[in-house]
Amino acid sequence: MKIIILGAGQVGGTLAEHLADEQNDITVVDSDGDKLRALQDRLDIYTVTGGASHPNILEKAGAADADMLIAVTNSDEINMMACQVAHSLYGTTTKISRVRSPNYLKVQEQLFDRDHIPVDVIIGPEQLVTQSIERLIANPGALQVLDFAGGLVQLVAVRAIHGGPMVGHELRDIRKHMPKVDTRVAAIFRQDRPIIPEGHTVVEAGDEVFFIAAKKDIRAVMAELRRVDKPYKRVMIAGGGNIGATLAQTIEDRYKVKVIERSYSRCRVLSERLRHTIVLNGSASEPQLLTAENIEATDVFCALTNNDESNIMMSMLAKRMGAKKVITLITNPAYADLVGDEIDIAISPQQITIGSLLTHVRKGDINNVHSLRRGAAEAIEVTAHGDAYSSKVVGRRLDDITLPEGVTIGAIVRGDEVVIAHGHVEVEENDHVILFLIDRGKIRAVEKLFAVGIGFF
């Protein structure tokens, strides 16, 4: 597939790395030649230096015969204009644009169509990050919570701890502990090393366990692996920007929310926008303010400013002063590897955004892609098509399907029914199959597995 990526920032660069590894024809456009040279030194890609929305630059990048254009520059306006130019002059088939401003997003249905601004897919990073944090707050104790099939089924990562009923026991014993709840462990990471789970695999304290289950059963499964935290009630948000404000607005009807924002003018805007949230003018790096606002009674402290260093320091301070859980927004991947135990969950906007982008880039009928463990692993939801004669999966039991190494099937969603993956389960046409890949390099093999052919017998 020939793909043009506009913008060589962290999202554009990481996306180029993902797609170049999958043998796509990638061209990256950016006005910063140094960034492009750094990318070209380590990736087999073509680069063009210049304005991403300029017709001559897009022509040089090959827009006339490109299959897809992905606009992820730092400017909403440049991204939208590039899609318009590619559509009007070159008829580019698929155009994806990152749009950050809520002022555009709240009217996106009226703005973005072929008669107005011809963008086929809108990616709103702030919305995606907000949804991710909201799921973490709703599932106390989880390290990551991912939705599939419209939220019917979830993939959850938790840290197994001493005292959990399943710790020290084989995975096959889960059914004995929970005879009425069906679940499957998709993967285990032990000291950052992936383990493909088998029935005889023993869960150890400290393991990062990814399990999949119907949404209604998530809390029961978590209780087997760790002491279940009490439902959160009090949330403190440091940073009243787009993400902080959207999160507060989303959860303020269910939790007691406080937002700390340095800018007085922004505080005034927030106080008018938010109905039940307490808005405080100040810095979350001031111990006196945190003490005055009862940080020790806070269930979740979310550091969501646009400065990584501030987010990390505020989170460490809040944790030491008594916050039960800290969630920290970190855009620099190098920092994410450095943070210690004082930061419970590091949120990467780039990886969340890239997962959403990959949903539209992958071949086949893929409904969801989630990037895991900073891009090392992936979870995908793919629709099975064909029949026993044209498909390698439809009409076959799961234990008869030869999966690529490091790939596991976690669940199948059939209509509104969640079917946890067991060997006797047979895949039917139009099933939504949820797979976990501990090595994203296996994605091509998975795409081939689900491709519909002219008879495999």
KOLROVEX-118156 format. One record per residue (C-alpha): x, y, z; residue in one letter; residue number from 1. Coordinates in Angstrom, 3 decimals. Layout:
[[X; Y; Z]; "a"; NUM]
...
This chain:
[[0.000; 0.000; 0.000]; "m"; 1]
[[1.306; 3.463; -0.870]; "k"; 2]
[[0.808; 5.780; 2.120]; "i"; 3]
[[1.730; 9.451; 2.551]; "i"; 4]
[[2.223; 10.625; 6.140]; "i"; 5]
[[2.146; 14.386; 6.688]; "l"; 6]
[[4.092; 15.343; 9.807]; "g"; 7]
[[7.282; 13.756; 11.177]; "a"; 8]
[[6.547; 14.402; 14.848]; "g"; 9]
[[6.192; 11.667; 17.450]; "q"; 10]
[[2.907; 10.336; 16.020]; "v"; 11]
[[3.961; 10.583; 12.379]; "g"; 12]
[[7.416; 9.130; 13.045]; "g"; 13]
[[6.136; 6.224; 15.134]; "t"; 14]
[[3.395; 5.499; 12.600]; "l"; 15]
[[5.968; 5.460; 9.791]; "a"; 16]
[[8.022; 2.981; 11.810]; "e"; 17]
[[5.007; 0.693; 12.311]; "h"; 18]
[[3.984; 0.780; 8.662]; "l"; 19]
[[7.479; 0.556; 7.170]; "a"; 20]
[[8.024; -2.623; 9.176]; "d"; 21]
[[4.951; -4.046; 7.438]; "e"; 22]
[[6.398; -3.552; 3.944]; "q"; 23]
[[4.270; -0.584; 2.903]; "n"; 24]
[[5.503; 2.122; 0.509]; "d"; 25]
[[5.814; 5.074; 2.910]; "i"; 26]
[[6.482; 8.741; 2.152]; "t"; 27]
[[6.792; 11.224; 5.032]; "v"; 28]
[[6.390; 14.988; 4.463]; "v"; 29]
[[7.560; 17.652; 6.914]; "d"; 30]
[[8.996; 21.168; 6.786]; "s"; 31]
[[11.786; 20.131; 9.179]; "d"; 32]
[[14.525; 18.460; 7.144]; "g"; 33]
[[16.438; 17.352; 10.251]; "d"; 34]
[[13.492; 15.290; 11.491]; "k"; 35]
[[13.132; 13.670; 8.083]; "l"; 36]
[[16.835; 12.801; 7.876]; "r"; 37]
[[16.675; 11.201; 11.327]; "a"; 38]
[[13.742; 9.059; 10.185]; "l"; 39]
[[15.388; 8.115; 6.905]; "q"; 40]
[[18.561; 7.034; 8.707]; "d"; 41]
[[16.676; 4.242; 10.455]; "r"; 42]
[[13.720; 3.473; 8.166]; "l"; 43]
[[13.368; 2.404; 4.543]; "d"; 44]
[[11.092; 5.303; 3.553]; "i"; 45]
[[10.977; 8.222; 1.112]; "y"; 46]
[[10.849; 11.771; 2.480]; "t"; 47]
[[9.857; 15.169; 1.076]; "v"; 48]
[[10.727; 18.476; 2.750]; "t"; 49]
[[8.129; 21.242; 2.470]; "g"; 50]
[[4.685; 22.486; 3.437]; "g"; 51]
[[2.352; 19.545; 3.933]; "a"; 52]
[[-0.671; 21.224; 2.316]; "s"; 53]
[[1.125; 22.703; -0.712]; "h"; 54]
[[0.038; 21.140; -4.025]; "p"; 55]
[[3.577; 20.921; -5.416]; "n"; 56]
[[4.828; 19.158; -2.286]; "i"; 57]
[[1.936; 16.680; -2.309]; "l"; 58]
[[2.581; 16.023; -6.005]; "e"; 59]
[[6.259; 15.373; -5.260]; "k"; 60]
[[5.207; 13.000; -2.474]; "a"; 61]
[[3.179; 10.969; -4.973]; "g"; 62]
[[-0.370; 11.996; -4.054]; "a"; 63]
[[-1.551; 11.201; -7.600]; "a"; 64]
[[-1.177; 7.453; -7.056]; "d"; 65]
[[-1.277; 7.195; -3.250]; "a"; 66]
[[-3.765; 4.816; -1.633]; "d"; 67]
[[-3.953; 6.795; 1.599]; "m"; 68]
[[-2.989; 10.165; 3.042]; "l"; 69]
[[-2.585; 10.533; 6.814]; "i"; 70]
[[-2.298; 14.144; 8.017]; "a"; 71]
[[-0.840; 14.347; 11.525]; "v"; 72]
[[1.000; 17.685; 11.563]; "t"; 73]
[[0.655; 19.912; 14.629]; "n"; 74]
[[-1.832; 22.165; 12.797]; "s"; 75]
[[-5.494; 21.186; 12.425]; "d"; 76]
[[-5.841; 23.679; 9.593]; "e"; 77]
[[-2.879; 22.307; 7.623]; "i"; 78]
[[-4.176; 18.758; 8.097]; "n"; 79]
[[-7.631; 19.675; 6.808]; "m"; 80]
[[-6.322; 21.724; 3.897]; "m"; 81]
[[-3.961; 18.912; 2.862]; "a"; 82]
[[-6.919; 16.524; 2.689]; "c"; 83]
[[-8.850; 19.057; 0.593]; "q"; 84]
[[-5.942; 19.529; -1.839]; "v"; 85]
[[-5.320; 15.781; -2.134]; "a"; 86]
[[-9.008; 15.219; -2.842]; "h"; 87]
[[-9.524; 18.068; -5.300]; "s"; 88]
[[-6.290; 17.756; -7.304]; "l"; 89]
[[-5.309; 14.115; -7.034]; "y"; 90]
[[-8.432; 12.165; -6.050]; "g"; 91]
[[-6.625; 10.441; -3.183]; "t"; 92]
[[-8.845; 7.544; -2.120]; "t"; 93]
[[-8.600; 7.634; 1.678]; "t"; 94]
[[-7.789; 10.727; 3.712]; "k"; 95]
[[-7.250; 10.629; 7.494]; "i"; 96]
[[-6.766; 13.797; 9.518]; "s"; 97]
[[-5.800; 14.444; 13.110]; "r"; 98]
[[-8.002; 17.212; 14.527]; "v"; 99]
[[-7.394; 18.449; 18.072]; "r"; 100]
[[-9.568; 21.514; 18.519]; "s"; 101]
[[-12.897; 20.749; 20.217]; "p"; 102]
[[-14.380; 23.645; 18.250]; "n"; 103]
[[-13.949; 21.588; 15.060]; "y"; 104]
[[-14.804; 18.253; 16.632]; "l"; 105]
[[-18.156; 19.319; 18.037]; "k"; 106]
[[-19.385; 20.137; 14.506]; "v"; 107]
[[-17.487; 17.389; 12.671]; "q"; 108]
[[-20.616; 15.799; 11.184]; "e"; 109]
[[-21.503; 19.030; 9.395]; "q"; 110]
[[-17.922; 19.880; 8.382]; "l"; 111]
[[-16.288; 16.691; 7.226]; "f"; 112]
[[-17.844; 15.139; 4.160]; "d"; 113]
[[-17.123; 15.156; 0.428]; "r"; 114]
[[-19.262; 18.240; -0.179]; "d"; 115]
[[-17.402; 20.323; 2.403]; "h"; 116]
[[-14.044; 19.237; 3.864]; "i"; 117]
[[-13.362; 15.792; 2.344]; "p"; 118]
[[-11.851; 13.899; 5.281]; "v"; 119]
[[-12.781; 10.230; 5.464]; "d"; 120]
[[-11.602; 9.597; 9.035]; "v"; 121]
[[-11.158; 12.107; 11.867]; "i"; 122]
[[-8.739; 11.214; 14.662]; "i"; 123]
[[-9.217; 13.271; 17.836]; "g"; 124]
[[-6.305; 12.458; 20.211]; "p"; 125]
[[-7.774; 14.359; 23.138]; "e"; 126]
[[-11.034; 12.418; 22.894]; "q"; 127]
[[-9.197; 9.084; 22.644]; "l"; 128]
[[-6.983; 9.856; 25.648]; "v"; 129]
[[-9.973; 11.028; 27.678]; "t"; 130]
[[-11.847; 7.789; 26.940]; "q"; 131]
[[-8.810; 5.749; 27.971]; "s"; 132]
[[-8.468; 7.560; 31.310]; "i"; 133]
[[-12.208; 7.329; 31.931]; "e"; 134]
[[-12.060; 3.513; 31.560]; "r"; 135]
[[-9.142; 3.338; 34.005]; "l"; 136]
[[-11.057; 5.363; 36.603]; "i"; 137]
[[-14.098; 3.124; 36.135]; "a"; 138]
[[-11.968; -0.022; 36.705]; "n"; 139]
[[-9.920; 0.505; 39.892]; "p"; 140]
[[-6.676; -1.468; 39.877]; "g"; 141]
[[-6.449; -1.870; 36.091]; "a"; 142]
[[-3.290; -0.838; 34.210]; "l"; 143]
[[-5.032; -0.714; 30.853]; "q"; 144]
[[-8.640; -1.211; 29.744]; "v"; 145]
[[-9.511; -1.671; 26.069]; "l"; 146]
[[-12.971; -1.867; 24.532]; "d"; 147]
[[-13.946; -4.198; 21.693]; "f"; 148]
[[-17.218; -4.781; 19.846]; "a"; 149]
[[-18.749; -1.539; 21.053]; "g"; 150]
[[-17.825; -2.213; 24.680]; "g"; 151]
[[-19.396; -5.678; 24.957]; "l"; 152]
[[-16.010; -7.213; 25.714]; "v"; 153]
[[-12.885; -5.740; 27.301]; "q"; 154]
[[-9.203; -6.602; 27.414]; "l"; 155]
[[-7.779; -5.617; 30.793]; "v"; 156]
[[-4.200; -5.566; 32.090]; "a"; 157]
[[-3.643; -5.961; 35.831]; "v"; 158]
[[-0.640; -6.527; 38.090]; "r"; 159]
[[-0.991; -9.803; 40.005]; "a"; 160]
[[-0.143; -9.306; 43.678]; "i"; 161]
[[0.513; -11.517; 46.704]; "h"; 162]
[[-2.755; -12.687; 48.217]; "g"; 163]
[[-4.701; -12.884; 44.962]; "g"; 164]
[[-6.629; -16.211; 44.811]; "p"; 165]
[[-5.029; -17.188; 41.485]; "m"; 166]
[[-1.456; -16.214; 42.368]; "v"; 167]
[[0.640; -19.369; 42.677]; "g"; 168]
[[-1.956; -21.456; 40.830]; "h"; 169]
[[-2.241; -22.745; 37.267]; "e"; 170]
[[-4.477; -20.871; 34.813]; "l"; 171]
[[-6.662; -23.943; 34.338]; "r"; 172]
[[-7.830; -23.465; 37.953]; "d"; 173]
[[-9.645; -20.226; 37.075]; "i"; 174]
[[-12.771; -22.197; 36.146]; "r"; 175]
[[-12.749; -23.837; 39.593]; "k"; 176]
[[-12.583; -20.458; 41.306]; "h"; 177]
[[-15.200; -18.842; 39.042]; "m"; 178]
[[-17.518; -21.515; 37.645]; "p"; 179]
[[-20.066; -18.927; 36.515]; "k"; 180]
[[-17.618; -16.525; 34.870]; "v"; 181]
[[-15.863; -17.251; 31.581]; "d"; 182]
[[-12.562; -15.546; 30.814]; "t"; 183]
[[-9.289; -16.164; 29.009]; "r"; 184]
[[-5.806; -14.939; 29.777]; "v"; 185]
[[-4.453; -13.592; 26.483]; "a"; 186]
[[-0.862; -12.968; 27.590]; "a"; 187]
[[1.391; -12.615; 30.599]; "i"; 188]
[[4.417; -10.324; 30.824]; "f"; 189]
[[6.896; -11.352; 33.506]; "r"; 190]
[[9.776; -8.910; 34.026]; "q"; 191]
[[8.963; -7.472; 30.578]; "d"; 192]
[[9.272; -10.920; 28.987]; "r"; 193]
[[6.148; -12.219; 27.197]; "p"; 194]
[[4.726; -15.620; 28.117]; "i"; 195]
[[2.150; -17.387; 25.971]; "i"; 196]
[[-0.370; -18.668; 28.532]; "p"; 197]
[[-1.112; -22.396; 28.698]; "e"; 198]
[[-3.380; -24.247; 31.090]; "g"; 199]
[[-0.389; -25.264; 33.208]; "h"; 200]
[[1.070; -21.711; 33.365]; "t"; 201]
[[1.390; -20.566; 36.980]; "v"; 202]
[[0.557; -16.936; 37.799]; "v"; 203]
[[3.276; -15.248; 39.862]; "e"; 204]
[[3.110; -12.096; 41.957]; "a"; 205]
[[4.284; -9.145; 39.856]; "g"; 206]
[[3.045; -10.618; 36.578]; "d"; 207]
[[1.310; -8.200; 34.214]; "e"; 208]
[[-1.692; -10.256; 33.153]; "v"; 209]
[[-3.836; -9.431; 30.113]; "f"; 210]
[[-7.224; -11.107; 30.291]; "f"; 211]
[[-10.352; -10.812; 28.208]; "i"; 212]
[[-13.942; -11.144; 29.378]; "a"; 213]
[[-17.415; -9.753; 28.911]; "a"; 214]
[[-17.567; -6.238; 30.358]; "k"; 215]
[[-19.929; -7.362; 33.126]; "k"; 216]
[[-17.412; -9.964; 34.354]; "d"; 217]
[[-14.281; -7.793; 34.464]; "i"; 218]
[[-14.445; -6.947; 38.160]; "r"; 219]
[[-14.906; -10.596; 39.168]; "a"; 220]
[[-11.838; -11.674; 37.169]; "v"; 221]
[[-9.708; -8.850; 38.594]; "m"; 222]
[[-10.584; -10.065; 42.090]; "a"; 223]
[[-8.865; -13.383; 41.299]; "e"; 224]
[[-5.558; -11.691; 40.498]; "l"; 225]
[[-5.395; -8.925; 43.087]; "r"; 226]
[[-7.309; -7.339; 45.905]; "r"; 227]
[[-9.998; -5.295; 44.191]; "v"; 228]
[[-9.753; -1.593; 44.957]; "d"; 229]
[[-12.871; 0.115; 46.206]; "k"; 230]
[[-14.703; 2.151; 43.550]; "p"; 231]
[[-13.109; 5.557; 43.152]; "y"; 232]
[[-15.014; 8.611; 44.354]; "k"; 233]
[[-12.606; 11.583; 44.363]; "r"; 234]
[[-10.608; 12.622; 41.298]; "v"; 235]
[[-8.121; 15.492; 41.130]; "m"; 236]
[[-6.994; 16.719; 37.701]; "i"; 237]
[[-3.844; 18.822; 37.247]; "a"; 238]
[[-4.164; 20.779; 34.024]; "g"; 239]
[[-7.302; 22.345; 32.592]; "g"; 240]
[[-6.409; 22.062; 28.918]; "g"; 241]
[[-8.443; 20.159; 26.341]; "n"; 242]
[[-7.829; 16.734; 27.899]; "i"; 243]
[[-8.294; 17.817; 31.506]; "g"; 244]
[[-11.428; 19.821; 30.749]; "a"; 245]
[[-12.981; 17.064; 28.626]; "t"; 246]
[[-12.241; 14.435; 31.276]; "l"; 247]
[[-13.759; 16.573; 34.030]; "a"; 248]
[[-16.855; 17.231; 31.938]; "q"; 249]
[[-17.207; 13.522; 31.152]; "t"; 250]
[[-16.970; 12.214; 34.721]; "i"; 251]
[[-18.250; 15.059; 36.923]; "e"; 252]
[[-21.731; 13.530; 37.240]; "d"; 253]
[[-20.270; 10.313; 38.721]; "r"; 254]
[[-17.291; 11.494; 40.783]; "y"; 255]
[[-16.263; 14.403; 42.995]; "k"; 256]
[[-13.870; 16.243; 40.678]; "v"; 257]
[[-11.368; 19.037; 41.248]; "k"; 258]
[[-9.324; 20.709; 38.498]; "v"; 259]
[[-6.151; 22.660; 39.263]; "i"; 260]
[[-5.170; 25.142; 36.537]; "e"; 261]
[[-2.391; 27.772; 36.593]; "r"; 262]
[[-4.033; 30.249; 34.188]; "s"; 263]
[[-6.650; 32.455; 35.820]; "y"; 264]
[[-8.361; 33.217; 32.505]; "s"; 265]
[[-8.575; 29.501; 31.719]; "r"; 266]
[[-10.049; 28.900; 35.189]; "c"; 267]
[[-12.839; 31.340; 34.354]; "r"; 268]
[[-13.572; 29.457; 31.129]; "v"; 269]
[[-13.600; 26.127; 32.972]; "l"; 270]
[[-15.857; 27.376; 35.751]; "s"; 271]
[[-18.441; 28.388; 33.143]; "e"; 272]
[[-18.121; 25.128; 31.204]; "r"; 273]
[[-18.168; 22.675; 34.136]; "l"; 274]
[[-21.279; 22.256; 36.260]; "r"; 275]
[[-20.212; 20.166; 39.277]; "h"; 276]
[[-16.415; 20.385; 39.174]; "t"; 277]
[[-14.455; 22.562; 41.614]; "i"; 278]
[[-11.963; 24.690; 39.652]; "v"; 279]
[[-8.864; 25.882; 41.514]; "l"; 280]
[[-6.372; 28.493; 40.325]; "n"; 281]
[[-2.856; 27.391; 41.209]; "g"; 282]
[[-0.164; 24.765; 40.620]; "s"; 283]
[[-0.409; 21.103; 41.574]; "a"; 284]
[[3.326; 21.214; 42.328]; "s"; 285]
[[2.607; 23.345; 45.438]; "e"; 286]
[[2.433; 21.052; 48.514]; "p"; 287]
[[0.409; 23.646; 50.440]; "q"; 288]
[[-2.344; 23.613; 47.815]; "l"; 289]
[[-2.441; 19.818; 47.680]; "l"; 290]
[[-2.652; 19.647; 51.464]; "t"; 291]
[[-5.417; 22.248; 51.580]; "a"; 292]
[[-7.395; 20.248; 49.007]; "e"; 293]
[[-7.069; 16.958; 50.935]; "n"; 294]
[[-4.740; 15.144; 48.561]; "i"; 295]
[[-4.561; 12.286; 51.086]; "e"; 296]
[[-8.284; 11.614; 50.491]; "a"; 297]
[[-7.936; 11.678; 46.687]; "t"; 298]
[[-8.536; 8.338; 44.972]; "d"; 299]
[[-7.056; 9.287; 41.590]; "v"; 300]
[[-4.668; 12.115; 40.740]; "f"; 301]
[[-4.413; 12.775; 36.980]; "c"; 302]
[[-1.492; 14.903; 35.736]; "a"; 303]
[[-2.634; 16.100; 32.318]; "l"; 304]
[[-0.681; 19.266; 31.501]; "t"; 305]
[[1.257; 19.615; 28.232]; "n"; 306]
[[4.610; 19.363; 30.045]; "n"; 307]
[[6.011; 15.883; 30.718]; "d"; 308]
[[8.444; 16.993; 33.401]; "e"; 309]
[[5.735; 18.839; 35.324]; "s"; 310]
[[3.365; 15.879; 35.034]; "n"; 311]
[[5.965; 13.464; 36.398]; "i"; 312]
[[7.006; 15.692; 39.305]; "m"; 313]
[[3.414; 16.549; 40.259]; "m"; 314]
[[2.462; 12.872; 40.168]; "s"; 315]
[[5.371; 11.852; 42.387]; "m"; 316]
[[4.517; 14.628; 44.842]; "l"; 317]
[[0.817; 13.702; 44.916]; "a"; 318]
[[1.651; 10.036; 45.451]; "k"; 319]
[[4.012; 10.786; 48.335]; "r"; 320]
[[1.401; 13.047; 49.909]; "m"; 321]
[[-1.215; 10.312; 49.948]; "g"; 322]
[[-3.015; 10.063; 46.586]; "a"; 323]
[[-4.045; 6.423; 46.182]; "k"; 324]
[[-3.509; 6.248; 42.397]; "k"; 325]
[[-1.713; 8.541; 39.951]; "v"; 326]
[[-2.257; 8.615; 36.180]; "i"; 327]
[[0.347; 10.600; 34.272]; "t"; 328]
[[0.295; 11.905; 30.709]; "l"; 329]
[[3.760; 11.360; 29.179]; "i"; 330]
[[4.441; 12.155; 25.521]; "t"; 331]
[[8.184; 11.429; 25.508]; "n"; 332]
[[8.585; 7.623; 25.238]; "p"; 333]
[[12.029; 7.819; 26.856]; "a"; 334]
[[10.443; 9.196; 30.023]; "y"; 335]
[[7.829; 6.444; 30.082]; "a"; 336]
[[10.642; 3.884; 30.411]; "d"; 337]
[[12.257; 5.798; 33.287]; "l"; 338]
[[9.333; 6.379; 35.645]; "v"; 339]
[[9.307; 4.191; 38.721]; "g"; 340]
[[6.681; 2.648; 40.951]; "d"; 341]
[[5.527; 6.033; 42.260]; "e"; 342]
[[3.680; 6.580; 38.979]; "i"; 343]
[[1.002; 3.922; 38.690]; "d"; 344]
[[-0.030; 4.427; 35.065]; "i"; 345]
[[1.739; 6.345; 32.295]; "a"; 346]
[[-0.576; 7.363; 29.447]; "i"; 347]
[[0.953; 7.781; 25.972]; "s"; 348]
[[-1.176; 9.925; 23.630]; "p"; 349]
[[0.952; 8.781; 20.683]; "q"; 350]
[[0.337; 5.071; 21.219]; "q"; 351]
[[-3.394; 5.614; 21.742]; "i"; 352]
[[-3.578; 7.714; 18.570]; "t"; 353]
[[-1.527; 5.242; 16.539]; "i"; 354]
[[-3.820; 2.389; 17.553]; "g"; 355]
[[-6.768; 4.321; 16.172]; "s"; 356]
[[-4.898; 5.145; 12.961]; "l"; 357]
[[-3.838; 1.532; 12.414]; "l"; 358]
[[-7.490; 0.463; 12.533]; "t"; 359]
[[-7.962; 2.201; 9.182]; "h"; 360]
[[-4.637; 1.164; 7.651]; "v"; 361]
[[-4.666; -2.575; 8.252]; "r"; 362]
[[-5.795; -4.862; 5.440]; "k"; 363]
[[-9.019; -6.824; 5.817]; "g"; 364]
[[-12.108; -5.969; 7.833]; "d"; 365]
[[-10.411; -4.767; 11.014]; "i"; 366]
[[-12.659; -2.991; 13.496]; "n"; 367]
[[-10.228; -2.106; 16.280]; "n"; 368]
[[-6.484; -1.922; 16.819]; "v"; 369]
[[-4.963; -1.179; 20.217]; "h"; 370]
[[-1.249; -0.620; 20.643]; "s"; 371]
[[0.029; -2.167; 23.881]; "l"; 372]
[[3.160; -1.903; 25.997]; "r"; 373]
[[4.389; 1.176; 24.117]; "r"; 374]
[[3.924; -0.433; 20.716]; "g"; 375]
[[5.591; -3.796; 21.368]; "a"; 376]
[[2.304; -5.726; 21.304]; "a"; 377]
[[-1.118; -5.285; 19.728]; "e"; 378]
[[-4.701; -6.350; 20.253]; "a"; 379]
[[-6.945; -6.375; 17.206]; "i"; 380]
[[-10.580; -7.062; 16.388]; "e"; 381]
[[-11.159; -8.526; 12.935]; "v"; 382]
[[-14.369; -9.674; 11.251]; "t"; 383]
[[-14.266; -13.186; 9.786]; "a"; 384]
[[-15.640; -13.476; 6.245]; "h"; 385]
[[-16.196; -16.296; 3.783]; "g"; 386]
[[-17.024; -19.956; 4.390]; "d"; 387]
[[-15.220; -23.245; 4.944]; "a"; 388]
[[-14.075; -23.257; 1.296]; "y"; 389]
[[-12.820; -19.670; 1.030]; "s"; 390]
[[-11.572; -18.971; 4.560]; "s"; 391]
[[-8.874; -20.485; 6.756]; "k"; 392]
[[-10.878; -19.682; 9.908]; "v"; 393]
[[-14.630; -19.728; 9.160]; "v"; 394]
[[-16.207; -23.124; 9.825]; "g"; 395]
[[-13.218; -24.293; 11.857]; "r"; 396]
[[-12.757; -25.024; 15.543]; "r"; 397]
[[-10.239; -22.784; 17.254]; "l"; 398]
[[-8.000; -25.752; 18.067]; "d"; 399]
[[-7.878; -26.560; 14.318]; "d"; 400]
[[-6.661; -23.071; 13.337]; "i"; 401]
[[-2.896; -22.708; 12.975]; "t"; 402]
[[-2.087; -19.352; 14.519]; "l"; 403]
[[1.212; -17.528; 13.929]; "p"; 404]
[[3.672; -17.865; 16.800]; "e"; 405]
[[2.922; -15.411; 19.590]; "g"; 406]
[[-0.713; -14.886; 18.540]; "v"; 407]
[[-3.668; -15.921; 20.687]; "t"; 408]
[[-7.424; -15.641; 20.163]; "i"; 409]
[[-9.100; -14.259; 23.259]; "g"; 410]
[[-12.779; -14.048; 22.403]; "a"; 411]
[[-15.392; -13.981; 19.667]; "i"; 412]
[[-18.332; -11.587; 19.570]; "v"; 413]
[[-21.300; -13.002; 17.670]; "r"; 414]
[[-24.040; -10.399; 17.444]; "g"; 415]
[[-24.571; -9.385; 21.077]; "d"; 416]
[[-23.118; -12.637; 22.446]; "e"; 417]
[[-19.598; -12.810; 23.899]; "v"; 418]
[[-17.963; -16.215; 23.360]; "v"; 419]
[[-14.679; -16.688; 25.224]; "i"; 420]
[[-12.128; -18.595; 23.136]; "a"; 421]
[[-11.887; -22.310; 23.918]; "h"; 422]
[[-10.681; -25.070; 21.622]; "g"; 423]
[[-14.150; -26.426; 20.781]; "h"; 424]
[[-15.554; -23.026; 19.687]; "v"; 425]
[[-16.154; -22.816; 15.940]; "e"; 426]
[[-15.741; -19.554; 14.027]; "v"; 427]
[[-18.778; -18.444; 12.039]; "e"; 428]
[[-19.088; -15.914; 9.243]; "e"; 429]
[[-19.283; -12.296; 10.490]; "n"; 430]
[[-17.879; -13.198; 13.904]; "d"; 431]
[[-15.750; -10.465; 15.455]; "h"; 432]
[[-12.542; -12.252; 16.486]; "v"; 433]
[[-10.315; -10.576; 19.086]; "i"; 434]
[[-6.634; -11.483; 18.908]; "l"; 435]
[[-3.599; -10.621; 21.010]; "f"; 436]
[[-0.176; -10.329; 19.333]; "l"; 437]
[[2.838; -10.245; 21.632]; "i"; 438]
[[4.871; -9.384; 18.503]; "d"; 439]
[[3.238; -6.838; 16.195]; "r"; 440]
[[5.527; -8.117; 13.436]; "g"; 441]
[[3.058; -11.007; 13.040]; "k"; 442]
[[0.283; -8.725; 11.766]; "i"; 443]
[[0.896; -9.657; 8.118]; "r"; 444]
[[0.494; -13.339; 8.956]; "a"; 445]
[[-2.769; -12.579; 10.765]; "v"; 446]
[[-4.055; -10.584; 7.779]; "e"; 447]
[[-3.281; -13.512; 5.484]; "k"; 448]
[[-4.984; -15.922; 7.870]; "l"; 449]
[[-8.247; -13.958; 7.714]; "f"; 450]
[[-8.049; -13.168; 3.988]; "a"; 451]
[[-10.796; -14.663; 1.827]; "v"; 452]
[[-9.463; -16.773; -1.047]; "g"; 453]
[[-10.828; -18.964; -3.845]; "i"; 454]
[[-10.899; -22.276; -2.005]; "g"; 455]
[[-8.254; -23.492; 0.371]; "f"; 456]
[[-8.937; -27.187; -0.172]; "f"; 457]
